[in-house]
Amino acid sequence: MAANQPDKDPGKIDLPFAKFAKYLAVGMEIPTTIAGSLIVGYLLDRWLGTSPWITVVASVLGFFGAVFRLTQYLKYFSADKKTDKNDES
């Protein structure tokens, strides 16, 4: 970028590990969503004595929630790559 050109995205900070941190966040959020729903379902089952039904329902909801978040991340990252290609040209 030339010195006299204004920033195209002034709020964006370009840190060396910023992209790595994004992917690490995705990698941690997907399994923790599923594991968290399993733990909450298990604890509710123990408290209410409904084993294993709440655990099963919570794990299915956690899985679909994780897939939903993954699709959101994929849309976000694909849009991010398109803007990066436009910035290069």
C-alpha positions, 0 to 999 in steps of 0.5 A, a space after each residue: 500500500 502506498 503511503 499516500 493512499 487512505 486505509 480501505 478498512 481503517 478499523 481493521 488491525 492486521 496482526 501477524 497471528 490474527 487469522 490463526 486466532 480466528 481459526 483457533 476460535 472456530 476449532 475450539 467453539 465447535 467441540 465445546 458447543 457439543 461437549 457443553 450441551 452433553 454436560 448440561 444434558 447429563 447434569 439435568 438428567 441426574 437432577 431430574 432423574 430422566 436419564 438418558 433423554 435430556 442428554 440425547 436431546 441436548 447432544 442433538 441440539 448441540 450438534 445442530 448448533 455446532 453445524 449452524 455455527 460452522 456454516 456461519 463461519 464458512 460464509 464469513 471466511 469465504 466473504 473475507 477471502 473475496 475481499 482479500 482478493 479484491 484488495 490485491 488487485 
